[in-house]
Amino acid sequence: MELAEPRVRAGVWEHTTFHSDPLRRLRRTGLAAMVTVYGARSIAETMIARVRRMHDTVTGTTLSGEPYRANDPELISHL
């Protein structure tokens, strides 16, 4: 589902290993989702902070010219 939004798709393609190793990327995303939903609060908060720090560096423009930022609240709601 996350790849349905063009700005999210561009960010994933340009800033991750998805194009060269999609399975590894999906596993990391799945682990982060599982930890933040089912993990102990202290572990989940640490994971969330790590993901936010990584997302701070993810910015760009889609092929159609739309800018994106990974920590944009609108885009986060697509995950």
Distance bins in CASP14 RR format, pairs under 12 A and 6 or more apart:
PFRMAT RR
TARGET T0000
AUTHOR 0000-0000-0000
RMODE 2
METHOD distances of the structure
MODEL  1
1 8 0 0 0 0 1 0 0 0 0 0 0
1 9 0 0 0 0 0 1 0 0 0 0 0
1 12 0 0 0 0 0 1 0 0 0 0 0
1 26 0 0 0 0 0 1 0 0 0 0 0
1 29 0 0 0 0 0 1 0 0 0 0 0
1 33 0 0 0 0 0 1 0 0 0 0 0
1 77 0 0 0 0 0 1 0 0 0 0 0
1 78 1 0 0 1 0 0 0 0 0 0 0
1 79 1 0 0 1 0 0 0 0 0 0 0
2 8 1 0 1 0 0 0 0 0 0 0 0
2 9 1 0 0 1 0 0 0 0 0 0 0
2 10 0 0 0 0 0 1 0 0 0 0 0
2 11 0 0 0 0 0 1 0 0 0 0 0
2 12 1 0 0 1 0 0 0 0 0 0 0
2 13 0 0 0 0 0 1 0 0 0 0 0
2 16 0 0 0 0 0 1 0 0 0 0 0
2 18 0 0 0 0 0 1 0 0 0 0 0
2 25 0 0 0 0 0 1 0 0 0 0 0
2 26 0 0 0 0 1 0 0 0 0 0 0
2 29 1 0 0 1 0 0 0 0 0 0 0
2 30 0 0 0 0 0 1 0 0 0 0 0
2 32 0 0 0 0 0 1 0 0 0 0 0
2 33 0 0 0 0 0 1 0 0 0 0 0
2 70 0 0 0 0 0 1 0 0 0 0 0
2 75 0 0 0 0 1 0 0 0 0 0 0
2 76 0 0 0 0 0 1 0 0 0 0 0
2 77 0 0 0 0 0 1 0 0 0 0 0
2 78 1 0 0 1 0 0 0 0 0 0 0
2 79 1 0 1 0 0 0 0 0 0 0 0
3 9 1 0 1 0 0 0 0 0 0 0 0
3 10 0 0 0 0 1 0 0 0 0 0 0
3 11 0 0 0 0 1 0 0 0 0 0 0
3 12 1 0 0 1 0 0 0 0 0 0 0
3 13 0 0 0 0 1 0 0 0 0 0 0
3 16 0 0 0 0 0 1 0 0 0 0 0
3 18 0 0 0 0 1 0 0 0 0 0 0
3 19 0 0 0 0 0 1 0 0 0 0 0
3 22 0 0 0 0 0 1 0 0 0 0 0
3 25 0 0 0 0 0 1 0 0 0 0 0
3 26 0 0 0 0 0 1 0 0 0 0 0
3 29 0 0 0 0 0 1 0 0 0 0 0
3 78 0 0 0 0 1 0 0 0 0 0 0
3 79 0 0 0 0 0 1 0 0 0 0 0
4 12 0 0 0 0 0 1 0 0 0 0 0
4 75 0 0 0 0 0 1 0 0 0 0 0
4 78 1 0 0 1 0 0 0 0 0 0 0
4 79 0 0 0 0 0 1 0 0 0 0 0
5 11 0 0 0 0 1 0 0 0 0 0 0
5 12 0 0 0 0 1 0 0 0 0 0 0
5 62 0 0 0 0 1 0 0 0 0 0 0
5 66 0 0 0 0 0 1 0 0 0 0 0
5 68 0 0 0 0 1 0 0 0 0 0 0
5 70 0 0 0 0 0 1 0 0 0 0 0
5 72 0 0 0 0 0 1 0 0 0 0 0
5 74 0 0 0 0 1 0 0 0 0 0 0
5 75 1 0 0 1 0 0 0 0 0 0 0
5 76 0 0 0 0 0 1 0 0 0 0 0
5 77 0 0 0 0 1 0 0 0 0 0 0
5 78 1 0 1 0 0 0 0 0 0 0 0
5 79 0 0 0 0 1 0 0 0 0 0 0
6 12 0 0 0 0 0 1 0 0 0 0 0
6 13 0 0 0 0 0 1 0 0 0 0 0
6 60 0 0 0 0 0 1 0 0 0 0 0
6 61 0 0 0 0 0 1 0 0 0 0 0
6 62 1 0 1 0 0 0 0 0 0 0 0
6 63 0 0 0 0 1 0 0 0 0 0 0
6 64 1 0 0 1 0 0 0 0 0 0 0
6 65 0 0 0 0 1 0 0 0 0 0 0
6 66 1 0 0 1 0 0 0 0 0 0 0
6 67 0 0 0 0 0 1 0 0 0 0 0
6 68 0 0 0 0 1 0 0 0 0 0 0
6 75 0 0 0 0 0 1 0 0 0 0 0
6 78 0 0 0 0 0 1 0 0 0 0 0
7 13 0 0 0 0 0 1 0 0 0 0 0
7 14 0 0 0 0 0 1 0 0 0 0 0
7 15 0 0 0 0 0 1 0 0 0 0 0
7 58 0 0 0 0 0 1 0 0 0 0 0
7 59 0 0 0 0 0 1 0 0 0 0 0
7 60 0 0 0 0 1 0 0 0 0 0 0
7 61 0 0 0 0 1 0 0 0 0 0 0
7 62 1 0 1 0 0 0 0 0 0 0 0
7 63 0 0 0 0 0 1 0 0 0 0 0
7 64 0 0 0 0 1 0 0 0 0 0 0
7 65 0 0 0 0 1 0 0 0 0 0 0
7 66 1 0 1 0 0 0 0 0 0 0 0
7 67 1 0 0 1 0 0 0 0 0 0 0
7 68 1 1 0 0 0 0 0 0 0 0 0
7 69 0 0 0 0 1 0 0 0 0 0 0
7 70 0 0 0 0 1 0 0 0 0 0 0
7 72 1 0 0 1 0 0 0 0 0 0 0
7 74 0 0 0 0 1 0 0 0 0 0 0
7 75 1 0 1 0 0 0 0 0 0 0 0
7 76 0 0 0 0 0 1 0 0 0 0 0
7 77 0 0 0 0 0 1 0 0 0 0 0
7 78 0 0 0 0 1 0 0 0 0 0 0
7 79 0 0 0 0 0 1 0 0 0 0 0
8 14 0 0 0 0 0 1 0 0 0 0 0
8 15 0 0 0 0 0 1 0 0 0 0 0
8 16 0 0 0 0 0 1 0 0 0 0 0
8 18 0 0 0 0 0 1 0 0 0 0 0
8 29 0 0 0 0 0 1 0 0 0 0 0
8 55 0 0 0 0 0 1 0 0 0 0 0
8 58 0 0 0 0 0 1 0 0 0 0 0
8 60 0 0 0 0 0 1 0 0 0 0 0
8 62 0 0 0 0 1 0 0 0 0 0 0
8 66 0 0 0 0 0 1 0 0 0 0 0
8 68 1 0 0 1 0 0 0 0 0 0 0
8 69 0 0 0 0 0 1 0 0 0 0 0
8 70 0 0 0 0 1 0 0 0 0 0 0
8 71 0 0 0 0 0 1 0 0 0 0 0
8 72 0 0 0 0 1 0 0 0 0 0 0
8 74 0 0 0 0 0 1 0 0 0 0 0
8 75 1 0 1 0 0 0 0 0 0 0 0
8 76 0 0 0 0 1 0 0 0 0 0 0
8 77 0 0 0 0 0 1 0 0 0 0 0
8 78 1 0 1 0 0 0 0 0 0 0 0
8 79 1 0 0 1 0 0 0 0 0 0 0
9 15 0 0 0 0 0 1 0 0 0 0 0
9 16 0 0 0 0 0 1 0 0 0 0 0
9 18 0 0 0 0 1 0 0 0 0 0 0
9 19 0 0 0 0 0 1 0 0 0 0 0
9 62 1 0 0 1 0 0 0 0 0 0 0
9 63 0 0 0 0 1 0 0 0 0 0 0
9 64 0 0 0 0 0 1 0 0 0 0 0
9 66 0 0 0 0 0 1 0 0 0 0 0
9 68 0 0 0 0 1 0 0 0 0 0 0
9 70 0 0 0 0 0 1 0 0 0 0 0
9 75 0 0 0 0 0 1 0 0 0 0 0
9 78 0 0 0 0 1 0 0 0 0 0 0
10 16 0 0 0 0 0 1 0 0 0 0 0
10 18 0 0 0 0 0 1 0 0 0 0 0
10 19 0 0 0 0 0 1 0 0 0 0 0
10 58 0 0 0 0 1 0 0 0 0 0 0
10 59 0 0 0 0 0 1 0 0 0 0 0
10 60 1 0 0 1 0 0 0 0 0 0 0
10 61 1 0 0 1 0 0 0 0 0 0 0
10 62 1 0 1 0 0 0 0 0 0 0 0
10 63 1 0 0 1 0 0 0 0 0 0 0
10 64 0 0 0 0 1 0 0 0 0 0 0
10 65 0 0 0 0 1 0 0 0 0 0 0
10 66 1 0 0 1 0 0 0 0 0 0 0
10 67 0 0 0 0 1 0 0 0 0 0 0
10 68 1 0 0 1 0 0 0 0 0 0 0
10 69 0 0 0 0 0 1 0 0 0 0 0
10 70 0 0 0 0 0 1 0 0 0 0 0
10 75 0 0 0 0 0 1 0 0 0 0 0
11 18 0 0 0 0 1 0 0 0 0 0 0
11 19 0 0 0 0 0 1 0 0 0 0 0
11 25 0 0 0 0 0 1 0 0 0 0 0
11 54 0 0 0 0 0 1 0 0 0 0 0
11 55 0 0 0 0 1 0 0 0 0 0 0
11 57 0 0 0 0 0 1 0 0 0 0 0
11 58 1 0 1 0 0 0 0 0 0 0 0
11 59 0 0 0 0 1 0 0 0 0 0 0
11 60 1 0 0 1 0 0 0 0 0 0 0
11 61 0 0 0 0 1 0 0 0 0 0 0
11 62 0 0 0 0 1 0 0 0 0 0 0
11 63 0 0 0 0 0 1 0 0 0 0 0
11 66 0 0 0 0 0 1 0 0 0 0 0
11 67 0 0 0 0 0 1 0 0 0 0 0
11 68 1 0 0 1 0 0 0 0 0 0 0
11 69 0 0 0 0 1 0 0 0 0 0 0
11 70 1 0 0 1 0 0 0 0 0 0 0
11 71 0 0 0 0 0 1 0 0 0 0 0
11 72 0 0 0 0 0 1 0 0 0 0 0
11 75 0 0 0 0 1 0 0 0 0 0 0
11 78 0 0 0 0 0 1 0 0 0 0 0
11 79 0 0 0 0 0 1 0 0 0 0 0
12 18 1 0 1 0 0 0 0 0 0 0 0
12 19 0 0 0 0 1 0 0 0 0 0 0
12 22 0 0 0 0 1 0 0 0 0 0 0
12 25 1 0 0 1 0 0 0 0 0 0 0
12 26 0 0 0 0 0 1 0 0 0 0 0
12 28 0 0 0 0 0 1 0 0 0 0 0
12 29 0 0 0 0 1 0 0 0 0 0 0
12 55 0 0 0 0 0 1 0 0 0 0 0
12 58 0 0 0 0 1 0 0 0 0 0 0
12 60 0 0 0 0 0 1 0 0 0 0 0
12 62 0 0 0 0 0 1 0 0 0 0 0
12 68 0 0 0 0 0 1 0 0 0 0 0
12 70 0 0 0 0 1 0 0 0 0 0 0
12 75 0 0 0 0 0 1 0 0 0 0 0
12 78 0 0 0 0 0 1 0 0 0 0 0
12 79 0 0 0 0 0 1 0 0 0 0 0
13 19 1 0 1 0 0 0 0 0 0 0 0
13 20 0 0 0 0 0 1 0 0 0 0 0
13 22 0 0 0 0 0 1 0 0 0 0 0
13 25 0 0 0 0 0 1 0 0 0 0 0
13 58 0 0 0 0 0 1 0 0 0 0 0
13 60 0 0 0 0 0 1 0 0 0 0 0
13 62 0 0 0 0 1 0 0 0 0 0 0
13 63 0 0 0 0 1 0 0 0 0 0 0
13 68 0 0 0 0 0 1 0 0 0 0 0
14 57 0 0 0 0 0 1 0 0 0 0 0
14 58 0 0 0 0 1 0 0 0 0 0 0
14 59 0 0 0 0 1 0 0 0 0 0 0
14 60 1 0 0 1 0 0 0 0 0 0 0
14 61 0 0 0 0 1 0 0 0 0 0 0
14 62 0 0 0 0 1 0 0 0 0 0 0
14 63 0 0 0 0 0 1 0 0 0 0 0
14 68 0 0 0 0 1 0 0 0 0 0 0
14 70 0 0 0 0 0 1 0 0 0 0 0
15 25 0 0 0 0 0 1 0 0 0 0 0
15 54 0 0 0 0 1 0 0 0 0 0 0
15 55 0 0 0 0 1 0 0 0 0 0 0
15 56 0 0 0 0 0 1 0 0 0 0 0
15 57 1 0 0 1 0 0 0 0 0 0 0
15 58 1 0 1 0 0 0 0 0 0 0 0
15 59 0 0 0 0 1 0 0 0 0 0 0
15 60 0 0 0 0 1 0 0 0 0 0 0
15 68 0 0 0 0 1 0 0 0 0 0 0
15 69 0 0 0 0 0 1 0 0 0 0 0
15 70 1 0 0 1 0 0 0 0 0 0 0
16 22 0 0 0 0 1 0 0 0 0 0 0
16 24 0 0 0 0 1 0 0 0 0 0 0
16 25 1 0 1 0 0 0 0 0 0 0 0
16 26 0 0 0 0 0 1 0 0 0 0 0
16 28 0 0 0 0 1 0 0 0 0 0 0
16 29 0 0 0 0 1 0 0 0 0 0 0
16 54 0 0 0 0 1 0 0 0 0 0 0
16 55 0 0 0 0 0 1 0 0 0 0 0
16 57 0 0 0 0 0 1 0 0 0 0 0
16 58 0 0 0 0 1 0 0 0 0 0 0
16 70 0 0 0 0 0 1 0 0 0 0 0
17 23 0 0 0 0 1 0 0 0 0 0 0
17 24 1 0 0 1 0 0 0 0 0 0 0
17 25 1 0 1 0 0 0 0 0 0 0 0
17 26 0 0 0 0 0 1 0 0 0 0 0
17 27 0 0 0 0 0 1 0 0 0 0 0
17 28 0 0 0 0 1 0 0 0 0 0 0
17 29 0 0 0 0 0 1 0 0 0 0 0
18 24 0 0 0 0 1 0 0 0 0 0 0
18 25 1 0 1 0 0 0 0 0 0 0 0
18 26 0 0 0 0 1 0 0 0 0 0 0
18 27 0 0 0 0 0 1 0 0 0 0 0
18 28 0 0 0 0 0 1 0 0 0 0 0
18 29 0 0 0 0 1 0 0 0 0 0 0
19 25 0 0 0 0 1 0 0 0 0 0 0
21 27 0 0 0 0 1 0 0 0 0 0 0
21 28 0 0 0 0 1 0 0 0 0 0 0
22 28 0 0 0 0 0 1 0 0 0 0 0
22 29 0 0 0 0 0 1 0 0 0 0 0
23 29 0 0 0 0 0 1 0 0 0 0 0
23 30 0 0 0 0 0 1 0 0 0 0 0
24 30 0 0 0 0 0 1 0 0 0 0 0
24 31 0 0 0 0 0 1 0 0 0 0 0
25 31 0 0 0 0 0 1 0 0 0 0 0
25 32 0 0 0 0 0 1 0 0 0 0 0
26 32 0 0 0 0 0 1 0 0 0 0 0
26 33 0 0 0 0 0 1 0 0 0 0 0
27 33 0 0 0 0 0 1 0 0 0 0 0
27 34 0 0 0 0 0 1 0 0 0 0 0
28 34 0 0 0 0 0 1 0 0 0 0 0
28 35 0 0 0 0 0 1 0 0 0 0 0
28 47 0 0 0 0 0 1 0 0 0 0 0
28 50 0 0 0 0 0 1 0 0 0 0 0
28 51 0 0 0 0 1 0 0 0 0 0 0
28 54 0 0 0 0 0 1 0 0 0 0 0
29 35 0 0 0 0 0 1 0 0 0 0 0
29 36 0 0 0 0 0 1 0 0 0 0 0
29 47 0 0 0 0 0 1 0 0 0 0 0
29 51 0 0 0 0 1 0 0 0 0 0 0
29 54 0 0 0 0 0 1 0 0 0 0 0
29 79 0 0 0 0 1 0 0 0 0 0 0
30 36 0 0 0 0 1 0 0 0 0 0 0
30 37 0 0 0 0 1 0 0 0 0 0 0
30 38 0 0 0 0 0 1 0 0 0 0 0
30 47 0 0 0 0 0 1 0 0 0 0 0
30 51 0 0 0 0 0 1 0 0 0 0 0
30 79 0 0 0 0 0 1 0 0 0 0 0
31 37 0 0 0 0 0 1 0 0 0 0 0
31 38 0 0 0 0 0 1 0 0 0 0 0
31 39 0 0 0 0 0 1 0 0 0 0 0
31 43 0 0 0 0 0 1 0 0 0 0 0
31 44 0 0 0 0 0 1 0 0 0 0 0
31 47 0 0 0 0 1 0 0 0 0 0 0
31 50 0 0 0 0 0 1 0 0 0 0 0
31 51 0 0 0 0 0 1 0 0 0 0 0
32 38 0 0 0 0 0 1 0 0 0 0 0
32 39 0 0 0 0 0 1 0 0 0 0 0
32 43 0 0 0 0 0 1 0 0 0 0 0
32 44 0 0 0 0 1 0 0 0 0 0 0
32 46 0 0 0 0 0 1 0 0 0 0 0
32 47 1 0 1 0 0 0 0 0 0 0 0
32 48 0 0 0 0 1 0 0 0 0 0 0
32 49 0 0 0 0 0 1 0 0 0 0 0
32 50 0 0 0 0 1 0 0 0 0 0 0
32 51 1 0 1 0 0 0 0 0 0 0 0
32 52 0 0 0 0 0 1 0 0 0 0 0
32 54 0 0 0 0 1 0 0 0 0 0 0
32 55 0 0 0 0 0 1 0 0 0 0 0
32 79 0 0 0 0 1 0 0 0 0 0 0
33 39 0 0 0 0 0 1 0 0 0 0 0
33 44 0 0 0 0 0 1 0 0 0 0 0
33 47 0 0 0 0 1 0 0 0 0 0 0
33 48 0 0 0 0 0 1 0 0 0 0 0
33 51 0 0 0 0 1 0 0 0 0 0 0
33 79 0 0 0 0 1 0 0 0 0 0 0
34 43 0 0 0 0 0 1 0 0 0 0 0
34 44 0 0 0 0 1 0 0 0 0 0 0
34 47 0 0 0 0 1 0 0 0 0 0 0
35 41 0 0 0 0 0 1 0 0 0 0 0
35 42 0 0 0 0 0 1 0 0 0 0 0
35 43 1 0 0 1 0 0 0 0 0 0 0
35 44 1 0 1 0 0 0 0 0 0 0 0
35 45 0 0 0 0 0 1 0 0 0 0 0
35 46 0 0 0 0 1 0 0 0 0 0 0
35 47 1 0 1 0 0 0 0 0 0 0 0
35 48 0 0 0 0 1 0 0 0 0 0 0
35 49 0 0 0 0 0 1 0 0 0 0 0
35 50 0 0 0 0 0 1 0 0 0 0 0
35 51 0 0 0 0 1 0 0 0 0 0 0
36 42 0 0 0 0 0 1 0 0 0 0 0
36 43 0 0 0 0 1 0 0 0 0 0 0
36 44 1 0 1 0 0 0 0 0 0 0 0
36 45 0 0 0 0 1 0 0 0 0 0 0
36 46 0 0 0 0 1 0 0 0 0 0 0
36 47 1 0 1 0 0 0 0 0 0 0 0
36 48 1 0 1 0 0 0 0 0 0 0 0
36 49 0 0 0 0 0 1 0 0 0 0 0
36 50 0 0 0 0 0 1 0 0 0 0 0
36 51 0 0 0 0 1 0 0 0 0 0 0
36 52 0 0 0 0 0 1 0 0 0 0 0
36 76 0 0 0 0 0 1 0 0 0 0 0
36 79 0 0 0 0 0 1 0 0 0 0 0
37 43 0 0 0 0 0 1 0 0 0 0 0
37 44 1 0 0 1 0 0 0 0 0 0 0
37 47 0 0 0 0 0 1 0 0 0 0 0
37 48 0 0 0 0 0 1 0 0 0 0 0
37 79 0 0 0 0 0 1 0 0 0 0 0
38 44 0 0 0 0 1 0 0 0 0 0 0
38 47 0 0 0 0 0 1 0 0 0 0 0
39 45 0 0 0 0 1 0 0 0 0 0 0
39 46 0 0 0 0 0 1 0 0 0 0 0
39 47 0 0 0 0 1 0 0 0 0 0 0
39 48 0 0 0 0 0 1 0 0 0 0 0
40 46 0 0 0 0 1 0 0 0 0 0 0
40 47 0 0 0 0 0 1 0 0 0 0 0
41 47 0 0 0 0 0 1 0 0 0 0 0
41 48 0 0 0 0 0 1 0 0 0 0 0
42 48 0 0 0 0 0 1 0 0 0 0 0
42 49 0 0 0 0 0 1 0 0 0 0 0
43 49 0 0 0 0 0 1 0 0 0 0 0
43 50 0 0 0 0 0 1 0 0 0 0 0
44 50 0 0 0 0 0 1 0 0 0 0 0
44 51 0 0 0 0 0 1 0 0 0 0 0
45 51 0 0 0 0 0 1 0 0 0 0 0
45 52 0 0 0 0 0 1 0 0 0 0 0
46 52 0 0 0 0 0 1 0 0 0 0 0
46 53 0 0 0 0 0 1 0 0 0 0 0
47 53 0 0 0 0 0 1 0 0 0 0 0
47 54 0 0 0 0 0 1 0 0 0 0 0
48 54 0 0 0 0 0 1 0 0 0 0 0
48 55 0 0 0 0 0 1 0 0 0 0 0
48 71 0 0 0 0 0 1 0 0 0 0 0
48 76 0 0 0 0 0 1 0 0 0 0 0
49 55 0 0 0 0 0 1 0 0 0 0 0
49 56 0 0 0 0 0 1 0 0 0 0 0
49 71 0 0 0 0 0 1 0 0 0 0 0
50 56 0 0 0 0 0 1 0 0 0 0 0
51 57 0 0 0 0 0 1 0 0 0 0 0
51 58 0 0 0 0 0 1 0 0 0 0 0
51 70 0 0 0 0 1 0 0 0 0 0 0
51 71 0 0 0 0 1 0 0 0 0 0 0
51 76 0 0 0 0 1 0 0 0 0 0 0
51 79 0 0 0 0 1 0 0 0 0 0 0
52 58 0 0 0 0 0 1 0 0 0 0 0
52 69 0 0 0 0 0 1 0 0 0 0 0
52 70 0 0 0 0 1 0 0 0 0 0 0
52 71 1 0 0 1 0 0 0 0 0 0 0
52 72 0 0 0 0 0 1 0 0 0 0 0
52 73 0 0 0 0 0 1 0 0 0 0 0
52 76 0 0 0 0 1 0 0 0 0 0 0
53 70 0 0 0 0 0 1 0 0 0 0 0
53 71 0 0 0 0 1 0 0 0 0 0 0
54 70 1 0 0 1 0 0 0 0 0 0 0
54 71 0 0 0 0 1 0 0 0 0 0 0
55 68 0 0 0 0 0 1 0 0 0 0 0
55 69 1 0 0 1 0 0 0 0 0 0 0
55 70 1 1 0 0 0 0 0 0 0 0 0
55 71 1 0 1 0 0 0 0 0 0 0 0
55 72 0 0 0 0 1 0 0 0 0 0 0
55 73 0 0 0 0 0 1 0 0 0 0 0
55 75 0 0 0 0 1 0 0 0 0 0 0
55 76 0 0 0 0 1 0 0 0 0 0 0
55 79 0 0 0 0 0 1 0 0 0 0 0
56 69 0 0 0 0 1 0 0 0 0 0 0
56 70 1 0 0 1 0 0 0 0 0 0 0
56 71 1 0 0 1 0 0 0 0 0 0 0
56 72 0 0 0 0 0 1 0 0 0 0 0
57 69 0 0 0 0 1 0 0 0 0 0 0
57 70 0 0 0 0 1 0 0 0 0 0 0
57 71 0 0 0 0 1 0 0 0 0 0 0
58 67 0 0 0 0 0 1 0 0 0 0 0
58 68 1 0 0 1 0 0 0 0 0 0 0
58 69 1 0 0 1 0 0 0 0 0 0 0
58 70 1 1 0 0 0 0 0 0 0 0 0
58 71 1 0 0 1 0 0 0 0 0 0 0
58 72 0 0 0 0 1 0 0 0 0 0 0
58 75 0 0 0 0 1 0 0 0 0 0 0
58 76 0 0 0 0 0 1 0 0 0 0 0
59 66 0 0 0 0 0 1 0 0 0 0 0
59 67 1 0 0 1 0 0 0 0 0 0 0
59 68 1 0 0 1 0 0 0 0 0 0 0
59 69 1 0 1 0 0 0 0 0 0 0 0
59 70 1 0 0 1 0 0 0 0 0 0 0
59 71 0 0 0 0 1 0 0 0 0 0 0
59 72 0 0 0 0 1 0 0 0 0 0 0
59 75 0 0 0 0 0 1 0 0 0 0 0
60 66 0 0 0 0 1 0 0 0 0 0 0
60 67 1 0 0 1 0 0 0 0 0 0 0
60 68 1 0 1 0 0 0 0 0 0 0 0
60 69 1 0 0 1 0 0 0 0 0 0 0
60 70 0 0 0 0 1 0 0 0 0 0 0
60 72 0 0 0 0 0 1 0 0 0 0 0
60 75 0 0 0 0 0 1 0 0 0 0 0
61 67 1 0 1 0 0 0 0 0 0 0 0
61 68 1 0 0 1 0 0 0 0 0 0 0
61 69 0 0 0 0 0 1 0 0 0 0 0
62 68 1 0 0 1 0 0 0 0 0 0 0
62 75 0 0 0 0 0 1 0 0 0 0 0
66 72 0 0 0 0 0 1 0 0 0 0 0
66 74 0 0 0 0 0 1 0 0 0 0 0
66 75 0 0 0 0 0 1 0 0 0 0 0
67 74 0 0 0 0 0 1 0 0 0 0 0
67 75 0 0 0 0 0 1 0 0 0 0 0
68 74 0 0 0 0 1 0 0 0 0 0 0
68 75 1 0 0 1 0 0 0 0 0 0 0
68 76 0 0 0 0 0 1 0 0 0 0 0
68 78 0 0 0 0 0 1 0 0 0 0 0
69 75 1 0 0 1 0 0 0 0 0 0 0
69 76 0 0 0 0 1 0 0 0 0 0 0
70 76 1 0 0 1 0 0 0 0 0 0 0
70 78 0 0 0 0 0 1 0 0 0 0 0
70 79 0 0 0 0 1 0 0 0 0 0 0
71 77 0 0 0 0 0 1 0 0 0 0 0
71 79 0 0 0 0 0 1 0 0 0 0 0
72 78 0 0 0 0 1 0 0 0 0 0 0
72 79 0 0 0 0 0 1 0 0 0 0 0
73 79 0 0 0 0 0 1 0 0 0 0 0
END
